[in-house]
Amino acid sequence: MNDDLAVHEAATQGEPTATPSAETPRVSSAQRRPLKFEGLRIDGFKSFADRVDLPIETGITGVVGPNGCGKSNLLEALRWALGERSARNMRGDGMDDVIFAGSERRSARSVAEVVLSLDNAGRTATPEFNETDRLEVSRRIDRGQGTSYRVNGKPARQKDVQILFADNAAGATSPAIVSQGRVNKLIQDKPSDRRIVLEEAAGVSGLSSRRHEADLRLNQTEANLARADDALVQSNELVASLRRQARQVQRRREIDGLVRDSAAHLMHLRVMDAERAESLARANHAEADQRVEGAILGVRASERSRDEALSKVSPARDARALAETAFARSAARLEGIENEAARLVQELQDARRRVMEIAVDRKRVDDQMAEASRTVEALSSEREELAVESAEAPEAIEQASNATEAAQDFARLVETEVSDLAAEAATRQATRAAAIRQRDEAARRLEVVERRLSDAELKLQAARGDLSEDAEDAAIAEAVETAEVAAREAEAALVECEAALVQAKDHEAEADARLRALNGKATTVAAEIKGLEAVGSNSPSEDPVSGRLTVPAGMEMAIASALGDGLDAGTDPSEQTWWEGVAGDRSGGLADQVSGVAELRTALAHVEICESDDDVFGRAHMLSAGEILVSPSGAFARWDGLRGRGRASAGSESLKRANRLRELRSQADVIASELDVAHAEKKAAFEKLERSRALADQARRMSRQLFDDLVRLREALAVRAKLAEQRKSRVVIIESEVARARQERADASEQLLASNQAVAEIPADDEASRRLEEARRKLDAARREEQATRAQFEKLRAAHAFREQRFRAIISQEADWRRRLGEATENRSQLTARAEEAERILEDAAQRPESPAEVVETARAEVAARREELDQAIARQDEAERLREQADNELRASEGKLAQLREARARDLAVIEQAVATCRVVADQVKERFEIEVDALETIAPRPDWPMDMPAAKTAAEQALARRERERDSLGAVNFLAEQELADQEKRLGDMERARSELRDTIGKLREQITEIENEARVRLQAAFQLIDRHFGELFVRLFGGGEAQLKLVGSEDILSAGLEILASPPGKRLQVLSLLSGGEQALTAMALVFAAFLSNPAPICVLDEVDAPLDDANTDRLCRLIEQMAQNDATRFLVVTHRPLTMARMNRLYGVTMAERGVSSVTRVDLDRAVEFAKE
């Protein structure tokens, strides 16, 4: 067995090339046996509606079937069971799409399950699954409920299952699953993307997962530390606040006593003022009663005078009404007479006009009748001529048809002769041309073979010259030993610097804690401010009132319900809609709670806030004109009957945003001042940390540089050994190429000699060409004769068809003109009757005895008499109305005086009620403030004497009380439990300090763990790169039958971030990057890299999905031979999907995927002949 297979067997049965993790127990080389895939069971997955089993046995298992039958679904089921998490990679929008969706005859299923059977006799599974010799890993999905894993029937985490397969190089993204798309992607990828091949081959998937876990834990721990720092800062602030509150308690008690004394003195003054105001109001009310009684007597005298004047008005109004009626009747009779006279005149004019119009119509109808008669005669003559011509046409058409058929027969006869001669000439020419092509091809092949032989001989000579010994190996080995000593010393120095760096980071973290907390707050507040400012407004106004109102929290929906679309208006009169201030100081309602826009005070003063929706609708019947009731939830009731329940609106959202913006901007100012202090504290700690980091970075660079130098020296030593082996192999390969080229040159020479003899045996035939040309000229003459006779025939037939069409058209036109002649005759009779009717009307008008003008004059005289009588009645009524109006004015004056006196009396009564109410209010205030009655107020403070100036005394007392209340309010809220809360908070601070210290220790350990993982990954990747590079070069030579190939790290000096470039040199070409090769060379080179990665970290299964599709038969045969040799080791089992019979023939067993029922796939074992039929389908 060759070296590749020996490495494959050692990698699958011996110790793993990568360092095992701390969680995985070590297994001796004699005991270690990798996992084996034994079978796949699918139930309800995509098109597999029924349960199917696919055994995965030793060797190569082939899967065949026509396109669209479900082969891809079979491989996707395997990847899904291996832990695939992306629905897009499963060709679906969601993971539920993998469940059988139904077909024409079957309903959809709600569950899908895929089970993998594994042989764990070597106990190479992860610890949690390493107790049994056999494992059954199942993945199940229930529609709408997600997926679940089970191992041997017990629930398992998806992460644990993925690590199980990843540690055995068989995950869902393992290089062991190779498709044509994966090969194409490998060709098209950038070097940075292609490095995934190196990572998978190095077996660092588990390390990457653990590194990711450590990163997540580190981020989470750092976030917890930041939250702990924030909480610590807040707790310190709370302790300081509690201490301030304790000092405020004593001062608050002193001020409370002073406020109580001032309030009692003010209450005494208010009671005394209200009692005196009540006594004065009662005296004024008694005097007002006497004045009202005298005014009542004057009103009664004025009413009697008014009644006498009113009795004279009614007769005058009746007389005027009779006169107006008589005048209206005369005017109406005059209008009717005038209208009748006008109608008679118009009727006479219409009759004369109709007589003239009828004469013109008679003339037009006579012309139409004459034209119709002439047209009928012309059509009859033309019809008779066409009948004669149609009778003579059939005989001429028959003669032309016979001539055409004779010409066609002669042309076909000549055409047959031409075809025979052309076929004979073409056969001879094709035979001669084929012989010439074979001769030219043989000459070109001989030239290519001779050139390739010359190149191979030159390469052989150069390769033999490269076999000399190299004297630099000893120097390189000595340099390796020196570099190892320097690298160990640099590593020790790095450890000391990193310890100092950790200490500096701890100091910097303490200073950074408060800054991060404040930055987080500032970012959150700024983001929220930016988000709120970015919300656009649909208001037509550039400056709507909704952005300027200051609304109490929770009242936004109430304001929006009250103002509605008015929130979108501004205050600029140049806009379409605007608010304008109304004269007068309006208060009450929402006007006292909302500020910012003075123009809205009038509207808000009519809006009253209620506590609940039920209160709004319950009080709605009590509303006056213009008033509105609203609730905080937005329910409203208007005075005009409109009601509505609360709902969110653009206006309410705009008000909420405005309130929130004001609050956030205030918070931002406070945070900005705190940030300035925190930045100053952070700067000093940061400078110290930077100095420590610079020293650590310098030591790290030095250590890394020395380590890289050591690696390069080791690589150089290994490369020189490898080059020596490659040079020997190259000489052997080139010698075989020279031998093949010499044999091909001999074959090409024999083929060229045979081709020259074949061309000489087939001379050119000029006589056959001449006879063929003469026959073609004869055929052209026959075709022209045929075309001439056919044209004459078509012309006669078309003329005959036109005559028949015209004959039918003449018959139709003649009938139409006869119909028009009849219609014209009937129209002339109707015009004669209309003319007789118009002449009768003219005779009746001439025989009337009386003129219309005389009747109109008589009616006008009667109307003038009735108008004079109406004017006299109007004058009498105006005089009576004047006397009545004079009496009404005197009565209104008396009633006005009485109303004024009554209003004065009512005002005196209101003053009394107000004084009594003031007394009650003062009593309520005393009871509310001191919880005593007014009579007991002297127990708090003595009753003062009546002051000289009561208003000034009350003002002074109110100012004193307000001053002391302001002093009390300036203290703010006082917490009488501050001391107890302070003790509890100090205890909590101690606990938080201890937790913060533990978090910092955890962060240090996690960072050390991440560094260890990176170092281990670097070592594994370096070893894997060397191994893959060696396998890649050997497999490339095997697949191409020569040439060379190598891998190169590009883009970075650190292998953790370097890209992977492919350099290849097929036989006869120089070394170049993969993208410059031809399509077939690219595909075969990519396959060599895939198998090189597989040999470096073999998996228990290798899936090849139509990877042979772009290859020709020769390359497919090479690929199959390679797979057969790799499959001889039972450690890896191959599953190959193919359409090519050549590949099928190399399989150990074949399974066919069919779709006998539309939409439902099944799996069955087939023989080779049946597989070929599948491929053809």
PEZIBEL-V732241 format. One record per pair of residues at least 4 apart in sequence whose ideal C-beta (glycine too) atoms are under 6 Angstrom apart, sorted by the first residue. I is the first residue (numbers start at 1). J is the second residue. Records with the same first field share a line. If there is no record, write none. Layout:
# PEZIBEL-V732241
I=J  J
This chain:
# PEZIBEL-V732241
1=5
4=1034  1095
5=1125
7=1095
8=1095  1098
9=13  1129
10=14
11=1098
12=34  1098  1131
14=29
15=29
18=203  1020
19=1016
20=24
27=31  32
32=122
33=121  122
34=124  1100  1131
35=118  124  168  1100
36=119  1100
37=56  1100  1101  1133
38=117  119
39=55  56  117
40=54  78
41=53  115
42=48  52  77  114
43=51  113
44=100  109  111  112
45=77  98  112  114
46=73  98
47=70  73  1161
48=52  1161
49=100  106  1160
52=1163
54=1163
56=61  1133
58=1130
59=1127  1148
60=1127  1134  1136  1147  1148
61=1135  1149
62=1136  1144  1147  1150
63=71  1137  1151
64=1152  1171  1174
65=69  71  1152  1153  1174
66=1174  1177
69=1153  1154  1155
70=1153  1161
71=1137  1153
75=1105
76=80  90
77=114
79=84  172
80=84  114
81=114  116  139
82=165  171  172
83=161  162  172
84=89  172
87=92  94  95
90=98
92=97
96=143
98=112
99=109  112  143
100=109
101=108
102=106  107  108
103=1159  1160
104=1158
110=143
111=142
112=141
113=140
114=139
115=136  138
116=137
117=136
118=135
120=125  133  135
121=133
123=130
125=129  130  164
126=163  164
129=151  164
136=152
137=151
138=150
139=147  149
140=148
141=147
149=156  158  161
150=155
151=156
156=160  161
162=166
163=167
165=170  171
166=171  205  206
167=206
168=1100
169=174  1097  1099
170=174  176  1099  1100  1101
174=1099
175=200  1093
176=1099  1102
177=1103
178=182  1090  1104  1107
179=1105
180=1106  1107  1109
183=1086  1107
185=189
186=1086
187=1082  1086
189=193  194
191=1050  1059  1060  1061
192=1059
194=1060
195=1059  1060
197=1093
198=1025  1060
199=204
201=1024  1028  1093  1096  1097
202=1020  1021  1024
203=1097
204=208  1017  1020
207=211  1013  1017
211=1013
214=1006  1009  1010
217=1006
218=1006
221=999  1002  1003
224=999
225=999
226=516
228=996
229=513  517
230=517
232=992
233=514  517
235=985  989
238=985
239=985
242=978  981  982
245=975  978
246=978  979
248=252  971  974
249=974
252=971  974
255=967  968
258=964
259=964  965
261=941
262=960  961  964
263=929  961
264=940  941
265=941  957
266=957  961
267=926  937
268=943  944
269=953  954  957
270=922
271=922
273=950
274=915  918  919
277=915
278=915
281=908  911  912  915
282=912
284=908
285=908  909
288=904  905  908
291=901
292=901  902  905
295=897  898  901
298=894
299=894  895  898
302=890  891  894
303=891
305=887
306=887  888  891
309=883  884  887
310=884
312=880
313=880  884
316=876  877  880
317=877
319=873
320=873  874  877
323=869  870  873
324=870
326=866
327=866  867  870
330=862  863  866
331=863
333=859
334=859  860  863
337=855  856  859
338=856
341=852
344=852
348=845
351=838  841  842
354=838
355=838
358=831  834  835
361=831
362=831
365=824  827  828
368=824
369=824
372=817  820  821
375=817
376=817
379=810  813  814
382=810
383=810
386=803  807
389=803
390=803
393=800
396=796
397=796  797
400=792  793  796
401=793
403=789
404=789  790  793
407=785  786  789
408=786
410=782
411=782  783  786
414=778  779  782
415=779
417=775
418=775  776  779
421=771  772  775
425=768  772
426=430
428=765
431=762
432=762
435=758  759  762
436=759
438=755
439=755  756  759
442=751  752  755
443=752
445=748
446=748  752
449=744  745  748
452=741
453=741  745
456=737  738  741
457=738
459=734
460=734  738
463=730  731  734
464=731
466=727
467=727
472=476
476=716  717
479=713
480=713  714
483=709  710  713
486=706
487=706  707  710
490=702  703  706
491=703
493=699
494=699  700  703
497=695  696  699
498=696
500=692
501=692  693  696
502=1004
504=688  689  692
507=685
508=512  685  689
511=681  682  685
512=516  682
514=678
515=678  682
518=671  674  675  678
521=671
522=526  671
523=527
525=664  667  668
528=664
529=664
532=657  661
539=544  568
541=569  570  575
543=570
544=568  570
545=549  597
546=567  651  654  655
547=658
548=596  597
549=594  596  597
550=595  596
551=555  556  559  594  655
552=593
554=632
555=559
556=652  655  656
557=634  646  652
558=630  632
559=655
560=649  651  652
561=630  634  636
562=607  628  630
563=567
567=651
569=577  578  579
570=575  578
571=578  579  599
572=578
573=578
579=599
580=599
581=598  599
582=602
586=591  601  602  605
587=591  592
588=605
589=604  605  607  608
590=594  604  607
591=601  604  605
594=604
600=604
606=626  627
607=628
608=629
610=615  616  629  631
611=615
612=631
613=631  635
614=618
616=629  631  635  637
619=629
620=637
623=627  639
625=639
627=639
628=638
629=637
630=636
631=635
633=646
634=646
635=645  646
636=644
637=643
638=642
648=652
682=686
689=693
693=697
701=705
715=719
726=730
733=1042
737=1042
910=914
923=934
924=928
926=930  934  937
932=936
938=942  943
947=953
977=981
978=982
1018=1055  1056
1021=1055
1022=1055
1024=1028  1096
1027=1096
1028=1032  1092  1093  1096
1029=1047
1031=1035  1092  1095
1032=1045  1047  1088  1089  1092
1033=1045  1046
1035=1088  1091  1092
1036=1040  1045  1088
1039=1084  1088  1118
1040=1066
1042=1067
1043=1065  1066  1067
1044=1065
1045=1064
1046=1063
1048=1061  1063
1049=1058
1050=1059  1061
1051=1058  1059
1052=1057  1058
1062=1074
1063=1071
1064=1085
1065=1069  1071
1066=1081
1072=1076
1074=1085
1077=1081  1082
1083=1110
1084=1115
1098=1132
1101=1133
1102=1132  1134
1103=1135
1104=1136
1105=1137
1106=1137
1108=1116  1138  1140  1143
1111=1115  1116
1113=1142
1116=1142
1120=1143  1146
1127=1134
1138=1143
1139=1175
1141=1172  1175
1144=1171
1150=1166  1171
1151=1163  1165
1152=1164  1166  1174
1153=1161  1163
1154=1162
1155=1161
1166=1170  1171
